[in-house]
Every structure is written in C-alpha cells, then in structure tokens.
C-alpha cells in the first residue's frame, strides 16, 4: 500500500461512520451559502479570479439545463390519416403526430464517447524547476553553473547515447531511468507490466516532455501488442496511451491507467 492511502485502507476495512451520508448532504446544501458569503467578502485579484470561475460554472450549468430540456416537434405519420371525407383545404396535408425529441439523449451519448478519452487525472500539482533540477557546478574553480541534473524518473528510449560530458546540459541519471510500467486496463480490471515506447505529454512543461521526465499525470505510450487488442478491421493494436497515476520517485515503480 502506498504511504498516502491509509484513509482509503481504513474505509475499506471498517467502513464509513453511520452519519456520513447525512453529513455529506448537509455539507453540499451549505456550499451555496458559503460560496455566496465568500463572493461578498472577497476583493481584489482573488475576486476577479473567483468571479471568472463562477461565470464559467454558470455557463456550463445553463448548457446542461438546456440539454436536458425536452423539445416538442411534429413529424409526419402515414398511419395518422384522418378517416372519412376531408375538406379540400386539408387534402394536401398528411397526418401529423406530436413527438418529444429528447435531444439530450444523443448529446449524452456523445459526451460519454468523448468522456472515454478523458484522462483519469485532469489536474496535477505543479513542480518547480528547483525541485526538478539540481544545479551542477563545473569548471576548474567550480564557478560555471549551466549544467542541470534531473532529479525525477525519466525515459530515454532504446538506442539512447549520452552526449560528451563537455556538451551535456541535462544529465539523466541511469538509476532513475525506467523502461516498463505497470499498466491497469480499466475495463478488464487487470494490470500488466508493459514496455514504454515514448513520452507523449508531460503536463508540467514541453521541456519535460522532450526530456522524457515521468511525473504524476504524464501521458506515455506503451506497447500493448501482448494483450491481443484488435481494431474493428482486425488489425492488432501495437501502441496505446496510458496516464501515470502515482509518484514514481516515491514508489520506485510506474503505475499507469490505460486510456481506452
């Protein structure tokens, strides 16, 4: 068990307190009041940022409400032709019936499809350069400070060759290089040790992406050929993306969730 999951472990073993649901409901009911109080008292830059956030939330809320509204519409129905004699001015009209179009159902399906590609960790803690890099002093009198040693785990690829020490600006220690990750398939509920192909995106910085730094939230490409996944046309899927969900520098391994 990772160090920071003792609360989850306790819940799994002993369950939650008996009034948990009631307290949760009351807390949710109070949120509107506390938000209003905060909005009244806050000022300056914090007020601007808070109002901007609330504005975006309200727009999203209105969009959601609009989606869930049922629309009335008419559509032609061949079976709904009136019986008996029809006046001349109604001869050109076909039978119509009123129908409710639930546009939100279609939109919901689209959202679910789009949601399949959303990452498990949309937000991660920012890492400062002081935390990421260690300054290496060089030169005869140790006065030059242009070299940096990366203190986080990295991925460098199969045919990687270091530059000569004289020209190497970023040093990636061999002890912190990783080649494999423990990837969990969310639908199969199984974990596989798969080789990493490349680092697709590090949310911290494009520089960290190009250096292959592996931090929490990084999206990596893994080789899933041994899982036997196939496309609709019958071709074997070779590479898939996965997002790192742990802190590799603390745990000594990489845990990731496959983006299916």
C-alpha atoms as one frame of an Amber mdcrd trajectory, in Angstrom:
protein
   0.000   0.000   0.000   1.382   3.472  -0.908   2.080   5.735   2.055  -0.694
   8.216   1.310  -3.613   5.756   1.070  -4.135   4.954   4.765  -7.541   6.701
   4.804  -8.820   4.618   1.853  -7.456   1.482   3.535  -9.302   2.320   6.761
 -12.573   2.869   4.831 -12.142  -0.486   3.088 -11.550  -2.281   6.394 -14.011
  -0.609   8.764 -16.446   1.276   6.501 -17.615   4.865   6.964 -19.255   6.443
  10.003 -23.043   5.964  10.262 -23.998   9.612   9.650 -21.598  10.019   6.683
 -24.322  10.372   4.013 -26.326  12.863   6.095 -23.233  14.994   6.800 -22.308
  14.876   3.115 -25.802  16.029   2.098 -25.742  18.902   4.621 -22.276  19.976
   3.502 -23.442  20.077  -0.118 -26.513  22.120   0.912 -24.320  24.629   2.771
 -21.915  25.095  -0.138 -24.152  27.635  -1.893 -24.332  29.796   1.264 -20.616
  29.641   1.944 -19.848  30.455  -1.722 -22.178  33.484  -1.579 -20.570  34.724
   1.670 -17.106  34.345   0.176 -18.157  36.169  -3.023 -19.423  39.122  -0.945
 -16.307  39.451   1.201 -13.529  38.710  -1.318 -11.893  41.638  -3.135  -9.002
  42.492  -5.411  -7.367  39.943  -7.711  -8.872  36.983  -5.826 -12.341  38.412
  -6.513 -11.603  38.689 -10.238 -10.367  35.110 -10.418 -13.269  33.811  -8.336
 -15.882  35.647 -10.438 -14.310  34.330 -13.633 -14.501  30.770 -12.282 -18.132
  31.203 -11.152 -19.037  32.701 -14.546 -17.659  29.621 -16.336 -19.544  27.315
 -13.915 -22.838  29.141 -14.512 -22.439  28.934 -18.297 -21.791  25.190 -18.007
 -24.835  24.795 -15.743 -27.087  26.644 -18.183 -25.823  24.499 -21.055 -26.555
  21.317 -19.089 -30.087  22.501 -18.220 -30.718  23.439 -21.848 -29.572  19.981
 -22.981 -31.965  18.236 -20.623 -34.993  20.232 -21.761 -37.415  18.172 -23.813
 -38.356  19.729 -27.136 -41.767  19.408 -28.802 -41.750  18.634 -32.521 -44.130
  17.426 -35.182 -43.383  14.646 -37.629 -45.337  13.165 -40.495 -47.095   9.877
 -39.888 -48.612   7.889 -42.763 -50.893   5.915 -40.413 -52.428   9.002 -38.838
 -54.530   9.863 -41.936 -57.986  11.039 -40.858 -60.867   8.695 -41.780 -63.880
   9.743 -43.865 -64.335  12.842 -46.040 -61.645  15.515 -45.796 -62.201  19.171
 -46.762 -60.380  20.434 -49.877 -58.031  22.689 -47.951 -56.787  19.683 -45.902
 -56.156  17.319 -48.835 -52.523  18.375 -49.306 -51.706  17.756 -45.626 -50.562
  14.400 -44.367 -51.379  13.083 -40.927 -49.115  14.521 -38.250 -48.360  13.426
 -34.753 -46.614  15.318 -31.990 -43.454  13.738 -30.683 -40.999  14.563 -27.960
 -37.427  14.648 -29.153 -35.029  14.025 -26.324 -32.030  15.799 -27.804 -30.177
  15.403 -24.517 -30.011  11.608 -25.007 -27.984  11.991 -28.195 -25.820  14.647
 -26.597 -25.304  12.467 -23.541 -24.110   9.593 -25.729 -21.687  11.921 -27.479
 -20.416  13.127 -24.125 -19.919   9.556 -22.935 -17.971   8.788 -26.084 -15.870
  11.912 -25.587 -15.501  11.101 -21.883 -13.838   7.804 -22.779 -10.815   9.788
 -23.916 -10.612  11.985 -20.838  -7.672  11.261 -18.574  -8.049   9.881 -15.014
  -6.069  12.818 -13.545  -7.148  16.055 -15.256  -5.218  18.240 -12.775  -1.820
  17.697 -11.191   0.380  19.627  -8.770   2.900  21.922 -10.419   6.602  21.147
  -9.996   9.122  23.965  -9.721  12.446  23.942 -11.541  14.273  23.894  -8.184
  12.529  20.608  -7.379  13.044  19.160 -10.867  16.682  20.136 -11.481  19.819
  20.096  -9.359  22.490  22.624 -10.340  25.834  21.001 -11.201  28.854  23.266
 -10.806  31.626  22.728 -13.373  34.935  24.284 -14.388  38.318  24.404 -12.711
  37.103  26.627  -9.860  33.505  25.286  -9.896  32.120  28.665 -10.950  30.132
  27.590 -14.024  26.523  26.643 -13.312  24.949  25.810 -16.667  24.547  22.049
 -16.147  21.414  20.527 -14.619  20.807  17.060 -13.195  17.222  15.789 -13.400
  16.038  14.515 -10.003  12.898  12.790 -11.323  12.492   9.433 -13.157  12.975
   9.607 -16.920  12.556   7.554 -20.096  15.271   7.815 -22.755  14.386   5.215
 -25.417  16.178   2.110 -26.678  19.084   3.456 -28.735  19.964   6.390 -26.468
  23.559   7.597 -26.342  24.731  10.331 -23.987  26.453  13.415 -25.338  30.078
  14.007 -24.359  30.190  15.421 -20.779  31.581  18.699 -22.083  28.388  19.386
 -24.098  25.732  17.641 -21.989  23.431  20.261 -20.407  20.770  17.963 -18.896
  22.049  14.874 -17.073  19.594  11.975 -16.695  20.982   9.520 -14.102  20.884
   5.854 -15.127  19.444   4.855 -11.730  16.343   6.956 -12.461  15.653   5.624
 -15.962  12.598   3.424 -16.476  11.689   1.132 -19.358   8.498  -0.569 -18.108
   5.265   0.484 -16.431   2.526  -1.352 -14.509  -0.481  -0.512 -16.683  -4.026
  -1.195 -15.468  -6.786  -1.807 -18.024  -9.893  -0.035 -16.587 -12.412  -2.353
 -18.292 -10.579  -5.666 -17.824  -9.638  -4.716 -14.217  -6.230  -6.297 -14.746
  -2.676  -4.949 -14.516   0.136  -5.737 -16.978   3.847  -4.893 -16.960   4.312
  -3.266 -20.370   7.343  -1.649 -22.042   7.206   2.128 -22.561   7.550   3.310
 -26.168   7.666   7.088 -25.669   6.557  10.026 -23.518   3.590  11.654 -25.228
   2.948  14.632 -22.936   4.123  15.847 -19.554   1.556  18.351 -18.181   4.275
  20.295 -16.341   6.165  21.640 -19.374   7.032  20.871 -23.032  10.700  20.813
 -21.919   9.973  17.918 -19.544   8.153  16.125 -22.375  11.194  16.394 -24.662
  13.490  15.240 -21.804  11.196  12.256 -21.134  10.536  13.132 -17.485   7.992
  10.803 -15.817   5.893  12.585 -13.185   2.323  12.134 -11.929  -0.156  12.879
 -14.753   2.296  12.239 -17.613   0.789  10.500 -20.663   3.075   7.769 -22.025
   2.745   5.412 -24.984   3.026   1.729 -24.053   3.403  -1.427 -26.143   0.120
  -3.388 -25.819   0.789  -5.972 -28.539   0.968  -8.794 -25.970  -2.562  -8.003
 -24.731  -4.013  -9.067 -28.089  -6.159  -5.951 -28.613  -7.544  -5.648 -32.148
  -9.280  -2.871 -34.091 -12.682  -3.247 -35.785 -10.911  -4.070 -39.061  -8.999
  -6.906 -37.349  -5.566  -5.274 -37.071  -3.535  -5.781 -33.893  -3.160  -2.648
 -31.768   0.523  -2.032 -31.130   0.748   1.159 -29.081  -1.729   2.808 -26.712
  -1.595   5.790 -24.371  -1.627   5.496 -20.575  -1.515   8.111 -17.822   0.799
   7.790 -14.808  -1.242   7.854 -11.585   1.469   7.633  -8.897   4.656   9.491
  -7.966   7.392   7.248  -9.459  10.171   8.951  -7.463   8.455   7.916  -4.197
   7.284   4.404  -5.116  10.200   3.164  -7.228   7.851   1.954  -9.982   5.462
   3.416 -12.541   1.738   2.767 -12.164  -0.485   3.905 -15.045  -4.068   3.599
 -16.283  -4.702   2.742 -19.939  -6.728   5.337 -21.877  -9.314   3.200 -23.701
